[in-house]
């Protein structure tokens, strides 16, 4: 099944829901959207390497204070 067809079916289902149900589902859909962004990051090898490096920098104490960052801007 194509993504276009899946989206059409989901939209048809959403159109059948009452306003009250849609209001209750909205936070769930927002959360799913956040998870999608997280999944995209997890699939990006360069981004994951940058995250690993930043965690290592943090453990080693190689950080810059927010005051120093603000001063440079």
Backbone as CSV, one residue per row, in Angstrom:
resi,resn,N_x,N_y,N_z,CA_x,CA_y,CA_z,C_x,C_y,C_z
1,UNK,0.851,-1.184,0.000,0.000,0.000,0.000,0.892,1.241,0.000
2,UNK,0.570,2.191,-0.838,1.377,3.404,-0.943,1.092,4.346,0.228
3,UNK,2.036,5.208,0.496,1.850,6.182,1.569,0.689,7.125,1.252
4,UNK,0.519,7.443,0.000,-0.600,8.305,-0.387,-1.925,7.656,0.001
5,UNK,-2.045,6.367,-0.275,-3.277,5.637,0.051,-3.474,5.557,1.558
6,UNK,-2.407,5.309,2.286,-2.494,5.242,3.748,-2.959,6.580,4.308
7,UNK,-2.386,7.666,3.815,-2.783,8.998,4.289,-4.250,9.281,3.972
8,UNK,-4.683,8.871,2.802,-6.090,9.068,2.430,-7.008,8.311,3.387
9,UNK,-6.639,7.082,3.715,-7.460,6.280,4.631,-7.483,6.886,6.032
10,UNK,-6.353,7.368,6.475,-6.295,7.993,7.802,-7.135,9.259,7.828
11,UNK,-7.022,10.077,6.784,-7.828,11.301,6.721,-9.321,10.976,6.723
12,UNK,-9.702,9.927,6.030,-11.112,9.531,6.008,-11.568,9.109,7.401
13,UNK,-10.726,8.396,8.111,-11.065,7.994,9.478,-11.182,9.200,10.395
14,UNK,-10.266,10.138,10.269,-10.290,11.346,11.090,-11.564,12.142,10.820
15,UNK,-11.959,12.210,9.572,-13.171,12.958,9.225,-14.425,12.365,9.873
16,UNK,-14.380,11.103,10.233,-15.537,10.450,10.851,-15.615,10.688,12.361
17,UNK,-14.539,11.188,12.946,-14.497,11.368,14.400,-15.203,12.653,14.821
18,UNK,-15.760,12.617,16.006,-16.418,13.813,16.540,-15.365,14.841,16.960
19,UNK,-15.812,16.068,17.114,-14.898,17.138,17.541,-14.301,16.837,18.909
20,UNK,-15.103,16.270,19.807,-14.613,15.945,21.154,-13.492,14.908,21.105
21,UNK,-13.681,13.892,20.275,-12.654,12.851,20.144,-11.392,13.438,19.519
22,UNK,-11.568,14.272,18.499,-10.409,14.905,17.869,-9.625,15.762,18.855
23,UNK,-10.344,16.469,19.709,-9.686,17.300,20.709,-8.862,16.432,21.664
24,UNK,-9.378,15.269,22.014,-8.657,14.351,22.899,-7.457,13.719,22.202
25,UNK,-7.561,13.506,20.899,-6.483,12.863,20.148,-5.352,13.817,19.762
26,UNK,-5.632,15.098,19.766,-4.639,16.071,19.314,-3.306,15.945,20.060
27,UNK,-3.273,15.847,21.380,-1.979,15.688,22.059,-1.223,14.428,21.625
28,UNK,-1.947,13.357,21.365,-1.307,12.131,20.903,-0.650,12.346,19.538
29,UNK,-1.357,12.996,18.641,-0.802,13.267,17.319,0.413,14.192,17.400
30,UNK,0.354,15.157,18.306,1.513,16.030,18.498,2.705,15.231,19.008
31,UNK,2.449,14.305,19.936,3.514,13.460,20.474,4.106,12.571,19.381
32,UNK,3.257,12.034,18.525,3.744,11.206,17.416,4.638,12.021,16.481
33,UNK,4.281,13.264,16.274,5.088,14.137,15.436,6.468,14.347,16.056
34,UNK,6.516,14.513,17.380,7.795,14.657,18.076,8.629,13.390,17.931
35,UNK,7.998,12.239,18.046,8.709,10.974,17.902,9.270,10.824,16.494
36,UNK,8.553,11.309,15.502,9.040,11.232,14.126,10.344,12.009,13.991
37,UNK,10.393,13.201,14.585,11.618,13.995,14.537,12.758,13.272,15.254
38,UNK,12.458,12.654,16.382,13.471,11.888,17.114,13.973,10.730,16.269
39,UNK,13.075,10.035,15.611,13.450,8.910,14.767,14.374,9.364,13.642
40,UNK,14.079,10.519,13.054,14.926,11.043,11.986,16.339,11.313,12.483
41,UNK,16.453,11.858,13.682,17.775,12.105,14.270,18.504,10.795,14.499
42,UNK,17.807,9.808,15.034,18.428,8.515,15.311,18.911,7.828,14.042
43,UNK,18.310,8.125,12.912,18.694,7.517,11.640,19.838,8.256,10.947
44,UNK,20.228,9.405,11.477,21.280,10.223,10.862,22.614,9.934,11.544
45,UNK,23.516,9.187,10.879,24.784,8.813,11.514,25.632,10.022,11.931
46,UNK,25.634,11.081,11.125,26.418,12.267,11.474,25.874,12.945,12.725
47,UNK,24.570,13.062,12.807,23.955,13.676,13.980,24.225,12.840,15.230
48,UNK,24.132,11.527,15.099,24.390,10.654,16.247,25.842,10.767,16.702
49,UNK,26.755,10.894,15.774,28.170,11.071,16.140,28.368,12.397,16.866
50,UNK,27.713,13.444,16.405,27.804,14.737,17.074,27.248,14.655,18.494
51,UNK,26.147,13.925,18.670,25.590,13.758,20.015,26.542,12.986,20.911
52,UNK,27.144,11.908,20.393,28.113,11.140,21.177,29.310,12.006,21.569
53,UNK,29.776,12.798,20.625,30.918,13.668,20.908,30.566,14.712,21.965
54,UNK,29.376,15.280,21.873,28.985,16.288,22.862,28.846,15.666,24.252
55,UNK,28.356,14.435,24.337,28.281,13.753,25.634,29.679,13.507,26.203
56,UNK,30.603,13.127,25.329,31.984,12.912,25.769,32.609,14.223,26.237
57,UNK,32.376,15.294,25.499,32.878,16.616,25.908,32.324,16.985,27.274
58,UNK,31.050,16.731,27.494,30.401,17.048,28.767,31.056,16.263,29.907
59,UNK,31.279,14.964,29.678,31.929,14.130,30.713,33.332,14.626,31.050
60,UNK,34.040,15.102,30.056,35.405,15.592,30.264,35.437,17.016,30.816
61,UNK,34.292,17.631,30.910,34.234,19.001,31.405,34.601,20.029,30.356
62,UNK,34.608,19.631,29.119,34.933,20.548,28.029,33.660,21.259,27.587
63,UNK,33.251,22.210,28.405,32.007,22.937,28.161,32.274,24.428,28.251
64,UNK,31.346,25.196,27.749,31.418,26.657,27.815,30.187,27.124,28.567
65,UNK,30.361,28.010,29.505,29.216,28.503,30.274,28.317,29.356,29.396
66,UNK,27.053,29.384,29.748,26.079,30.180,28.994,26.459,31.662,29.040
67,UNK,26.976,32.129,30.170,27.382,33.544,30.269,28.468,33.868,29.245
68,UNK,29.422,32.949,29.077,30.475,33.183,28.084,29.914,33.186,26.668
69,UNK,28.975,32.317,26.402,28.360,32.280,25.074,27.622,33.582,24.815
70,UNK,26.840,34.018,25.785,26.068,35.262,25.618,26.972,36.460,25.417
71,UNK,28.102,36.462,26.099,29.036,37.581,25.990,29.599,37.687,24.571
72,UNK,29.777,36.541,23.917,30.357,36.532,22.573,29.379,36.904,21.480
73,UNK,28.103,36.951,21.795,27.091,37.209,20.769,26.847,38.690,20.619
